[in-house]
Amino acid sequence: MSWISFDGGSTLGHRGSEDGVILLDEEHTAGARVTLEKCDRVPFAITCGLYGNMAHTVFIGSEQEGLDTFRAIKTSLEELIAMWPEKDAPADQVSGFHAAISDFVQRF
């Protein structure tokens, strides 16, 4: 499991979901994505998600803070991926996963 450039890097320099120019766009092979955009209305935006479970956007004030947050989000998404429950997982495991997603959203 690892991070790779989303769609072979073809999205870089294009408009993203927050209508900014995409600076970084990476996808985890286990089903997550994180994108950093330089925007007009806000300085920077990071969108991220776990496919089928969560989508989240963070607005950032500076490029350095954006890069630092981008890296931190990737690490946190890896932690969520590691606990991603199987389809027939027990209810307490699914509950724990959803609680971890809530914690992630509050943190970022």
C-alpha positions as CSV (number, residue, x, y, z in Angstrom):
1,M,0.0,0.0,0.0
2,S,1.4,3.4,-1.0
3,W,0.7,6.9,-2.2
4,I,1.0,7.5,-5.9
5,S,0.3,10.6,-8.1
6,F,-3.4,10.6,-8.9
7,D,-4.1,9.8,-12.6
8,G,-0.4,9.8,-13.4
9,G,-0.2,13.5,-12.5
10,S,-2.6,14.6,-15.2
11,T,-4.6,16.8,-12.7
12,L,-1.7,19.0,-11.7
13,G,-2.1,22.5,-12.9
14,H,-5.8,22.0,-13.6
15,R,-8.8,23.3,-11.5
16,G,-9.8,21.2,-8.5
17,S,-13.1,20.8,-6.6
18,E,-12.5,24.1,-4.8
19,D,-11.9,25.9,-8.1
20,G,-8.2,26.3,-7.3
21,V,-5.2,25.2,-9.2
22,I,-4.1,21.7,-8.2
23,L,-0.5,21.7,-6.8
24,L,-0.5,18.2,-5.3
25,D,-2.8,15.3,-5.9
26,E,-2.1,11.9,-4.5
27,E,-4.1,8.6,-4.2
28,H,-3.5,5.8,-1.8
29,T,-3.7,2.4,-3.5
30,A,-6.0,1.2,-0.7
31,G,-8.7,3.8,-1.5
32,A,-8.0,7.4,-0.4
33,R,-7.1,10.6,-2.0
34,V,-5.7,14.0,-1.0
35,T,-5.4,17.2,-3.1
36,L,-3.8,20.5,-2.4
37,E,-5.1,23.6,-4.3
38,K,-4.0,27.2,-4.5
39,C,-7.2,29.1,-4.6
40,D,-8.5,32.6,-5.3
41,R,-11.1,33.0,-2.6
42,V,-9.0,31.3,0.2
43,P,-5.3,30.9,0.0
44,F,-5.2,27.1,-0.1
45,A,-7.6,24.2,0.2
46,I,-7.0,20.5,0.8
47,T,-9.7,18.0,-0.1
48,C,-9.4,14.5,1.0
49,G,-11.4,11.3,1.3
50,L,-11.7,7.6,2.0
51,Y,-13.5,6.2,-1.0
52,G,-17.1,5.3,0.0
53,N,-16.7,6.6,3.6
54,M,-15.7,10.2,3.9
55,A,-15.0,13.4,2.0
56,H,-13.6,16.5,3.7
57,T,-12.2,19.9,2.9
58,V,-9.7,22.0,4.9
59,F,-8.9,25.7,4.2
60,I,-5.4,26.8,4.9
61,G,-3.8,30.2,5.1
62,S,-0.3,29.7,3.8
63,E,1.6,27.4,1.4
64,Q,3.9,26.0,4.1
65,E,1.0,25.3,6.4
66,G,-0.7,23.7,3.4
67,L,2.2,21.4,2.7
68,D,2.6,20.5,6.4
69,T,-1.2,19.8,6.7
70,F,-1.1,17.8,3.4
71,R,1.6,15.5,4.9
72,A,-0.3,15.2,8.2
73,I,-3.5,14.3,6.5
74,K,-1.8,11.6,4.5
75,T,-0.4,10.1,7.7
76,S,-3.9,10.2,9.4
77,L,-5.5,8.7,6.3
78,E,-3.0,5.8,6.5
79,E,-4.1,5.2,10.1
80,L,-7.7,5.1,9.0
81,I,-6.9,2.8,6.2
82,A,-5.2,0.4,8.7
83,M,-8.4,0.2,10.7
84,W,-10.8,0.1,7.7
85,P,-13.3,-2.7,8.6
86,E,-14.1,-5.5,6.3
87,K,-17.6,-5.6,4.8
88,D,-18.9,-8.1,7.4
89,A,-16.9,-6.7,10.4
90,P,-18.5,-6.7,13.9
91,A,-20.5,-3.6,14.8
92,D,-18.0,-2.4,17.4
93,Q,-15.2,-2.4,14.8
94,V,-17.4,-0.4,12.4
95,S,-18.3,2.0,15.2
96,G,-14.7,2.5,16.1
97,F,-13.9,3.2,12.5
98,H,-16.6,5.8,12.3
99,A,-15.5,7.4,15.6
100,A,-11.9,7.6,14.1
101,I,-13.3,9.4,11.1
102,S,-15.1,11.9,13.3
103,D,-11.9,12.5,15.2
104,F,-10.1,13.1,11.9
105,V,-12.7,15.6,10.7
106,Q,-12.4,17.5,14.1
107,R,-8.6,17.5,13.9
108,F,-8.5,18.8,10.4
